[in-house]
């Protein structure tokens, strides 16, 4: 049975120098991934040069991944390996990889990062059973509150009310990376001895609202073509990329389809989402603006765009323009 390990407990164990040879991170929040890996680096190497290698089976081949893990170091120094997308390992190398993880090189430390939600095959489930799963998915709103407080305190700001905290999460809570980035910017010209007000936050959101993902999904949900196009083009030209938007766009339209099919029924609370809380709450309303056929068509277009982007057949701005126009225009 897969064993779930609390992120905070795992992090504290690192800080207490209780370091394991293998960690299995599951989830796509880039900040949490980096936060954990950076702490592990700090504990392993302290003031010494960091010896780290990122392994990608799609780039170097499955066999080479296993070979690098098994390589002996003449100087017996610690080395940290990061394996992303373990599911790309093929054939018997999966068994060899599992064997290695059960009996790792004593000088090697391995962090396995799987970004999809859910362990979908025997190989991944075996890793989860043997080593436990540390969730690095974007937290729910109640956990986000703790991170807002932490990020503000790191900037010397302590006078933040619950009301303002909620407003910040609504605006920037699509990921911890986005949350930290905006709080860092927000805190630049703010004195920690002053009281942070509604007007301070409203002015900041107003000045940056042209580039916020949550508003793009709001406009898409309302089928506001012009505003969606304006904001979508701004995002891919300055703040994001089409590849980064594909996963949340897919989730958005899949959730619209679910809301359309199961209209009137109670939906189970999602344990993981790439969408902001304000968007999740309004999904039933957004679904009323689309037909089932339109939603399915949008999902098919996203699949096509994914292939075109990865094969360099289309640029980001053309991709977002074509998608938004076709998904939101009637007729």
N, C-alpha and C positions, 0 to 999 in steps of 0.2 A: 504494500500500500504506500502511495506517495505521502511523504512527510513534508508538511508545510512549516517553514521556519520564519518566524517573525523578523522583518527587516531590521528593526531597532535592536533586537536581541543579538542578531548576527553581527551588526555593526559594533555594538558594545563589546562583544567577544573579541573582535579584531583589536579594538582599543586596549583590551586587557591582555593582548599578545597571545590569545588562545586561537591560533591560526590553523586552519585545516588545509590539507593539500589540494582539495577540490571543492569548488563552489558552483552551484547551478542557479543562475539568475534567470527568471522568467518574467517577461514584460517589456514594454517598449518605451518606458520613460527614460530618456537619455540622461537626464540629470541624476536619477537614482542609480543608474548603471555606473556613471562616472564617479559619483559620490562614494560608492562602495569600493570600486576598483582603486581610486586614488588613496583611500584610507588603507587598503591592503598594501599598496605600493609603499606608503609611508611606514607601515609597520615592518615590512620585509626588508627594506633597503636603508631606512633611517637616513643617515647623512652620506651614504654611499651612492655611486652612480646607479641609476635604475636600469636593470636588464630585463626588458620586456619585449615580447613579440606577439603580434596579432596574427592568428591563423584563420585563413579562409579556404575551405576545401574547394570552392569553386575556382579559386585562383591558382592554388598550388597542387591540387589533387588530394584525394582522401588518404592515399598511402603515405604521402609526404607529411601530412598532419601527424600521423601516428609515429613516423620516423623521427620527426623533430622532438616530439615528447619523450621519446626513448633515448635520444642522444645523450651520451655521457659527457660531462664537463671535466676536463683534466684539472681544473682549478677548484672544483667542488663549490662553486658559488651559486647562490640562489638565482633562479630565473622564473619570471612570471609569464605565463602564456594566457592569451585571451582567445578563446575559440568562439566565433560568432556563427550562428545558424548551424548547430550540430546536425540538423536533419539533412544537410547537404553531404554528409559522409555516406558513402555507398558500399554495398556488398559486404564482404567479410570484414572490412575495416571497422564496421560498427561493433562487431564482437571484439575485435582487437582493441578498440577504443575503450569499451566497457571494462575489458581485462586490465588495461593500463590504469584506468581510474580506480580500480579495486586495489591495485598494487603500484602506486605511482613512484616515480623517481624521487628520492628523498630530498633532492635539491630543487626540484621543480614544483611550482604551484600553478594551478590551472583554474581559470574562471570560464565557465561555459555560459554563453548568453543566447537565450532563445527568446525572440521578440514576439512570437505569436501567443495568443491567449489559449491555454489548454494544451495538454500533452496528448497528441493525437495518434501515437503509435507505440508499439511495444518498446522500441529503442528508447524513446523519450521517457516513457513511464518507468523503465528500468533505471535510468539516470535519476529520476525523481525519487524512486524507492531507495536506491543505494545512497544517495547524497543529500536528499531533501531539496525542497524548492524554496528559494528566497524570492518573494514577489518584488519586482521592480516596475509594477504597473502604476500609472498615475493614481494617487490616492483619492478616496472619496472626500466630500466637502469637509466632514468632521476632522479628518486627518490633515487636510489642507490648512485648516486654521492654525495648527501647530507650526507648519512650515512658514506661513505668513509671519507669525510672531518671530520665528527664528531668523528669517531673512531680514526683517526690519531691525532686529537686535544686532545683527552683524553690521548694520549700517549706523548703529548708535541711536536708533529710533525706538522709543518704548511706548509712547502715548497713542496707541491705535485702538479704537473702540471696536466692539463686536460688529456693529453696523457697518463700519468702514471695511473691516476685514471681509465681511460677506460680499460687499460690493467689489472689492479687489478680486476675490475668487470668481465672481460672476464674469468679470471682464477678462481675466487672464489665467483662469484655472484650467485651461485645456492641457497643460503640462507643467511640471515643476520648473523646467527650464525656462518656459515663458514667464511663469510667476516670478522667479528670481530675477530674470533679466529686467522686467518692468519695475519691480520693487527697487532694484539697484538704481535704475534711472530716476525713479520717483524720489528717492532719498538724497540725491546729489545736492540739491539746494535747500534741504530741510534741516533745521536745527533740532536735535534730539530733545532740547529743553522746551521747545514750543509745542503747542497743541495742534495736532494734525486735524484738519477740518474737512467737511464735505466739499467745500469749494475747492480746496487744494486738489482733492482727488478728481472731482468733476472736470476741472481745468486740464489736469493731466490726461485723463481719458479722452477728453475732447481733442487734445492736441495730437494724440496718437491713434485715434479711432479709425483712421483710414487704412490701417494695416493689421487689424485684429481679425483672427480667424473666426471667432465666435460670431461676429457680425456678418461675415460672408455666409455662414450657414443660416443665419436668421433671414437674410435676403433671399437665399435659395429656397428656404422653406416657404417664404411668402410669394415666391416666383416673381420677384422684382428684378427683371432682366437687366435694366440699365445699371442699377446700383450694384448688382452682383458682378457684372462685367467690370465696372470701375474698380471695385474692391479686389476682385480676383486678379486683375492685371497688376494692381499695386502690390499684392502679396507676392506674386511670382517674380516681380522685377526687383523687389527690395527686401522682403522679409522672409521668404520661404522659397520652395521650389514645387513644381507640379508633382514630382515623386513623393515629396513629404505630404502633400495634400491628398494623394490617392487613397491612403488607408482611412483617414477620417471621412472622406467623401463616400467611400464604399460603405462604411458603417452607417453614415447618415441615411443613405438611400435604402440600405437593408432594414434599418429601423423604421423608416417610413413604410416600407412594404409590410413589415410585421404589424405595424399599427393599422394599416389598411385592412389586412386579412383578419386580424383579431380585434377589430373595433368593438369597444364596449366591454372587453374582458380585462381583468386585472393582470398587468404584466409584472413578471418577477423583476426585482431590482437588480440592475446589472452590477456584477462584481468588478467589472473593468470597462472603461470607455475612453475613447479618444476625444469625445465631445464634451463641451462645457456643460455644467449642470443646468444652466438656463436653456440650452438647446434641448437637452433631454426632456425637460419638463414640458416643452411646447411641441414635441413630436406629433401628438394626436391632432393638434391644430394644423401643423404643416401638412400632415397626410391628407387633410380635407382638400388641399389645393391641388393634389395630384390624382390622376387615375392610376390604377394598378399597372396598366400598360405603359404609361409614361415612366413610372419608377423602374420597371424591368428594363425599359429601353435605356435609361440613364445608367443602370448598372452594367449593361452590355457595352456602352460607350466607354465607361471607365476601364473595363478590361482591355478594350482595343487601344485606348490611349496609353495604358501601362506598357504594352508591347511596343508601341510607336516611340515612346520616350526612351525606353531601354535600348532600342535599336537605332536611336538618333534620327528617326524619320520625321520628327516634328519637334519644334521648340516649345518652351514652356508657355509663352504668351499665346501662341496659336492654339495650343492644346486647351488652355483654360477658356479661351474665347469660344472655341468650337463647342466645348462641353456645355458651358453656361447657356449659350444661345439656344442650343438644341434641347437642353433639359428644362428651360424655363419659358420658352416661347410657345404660345398656343398656336396650333395649326401647322 
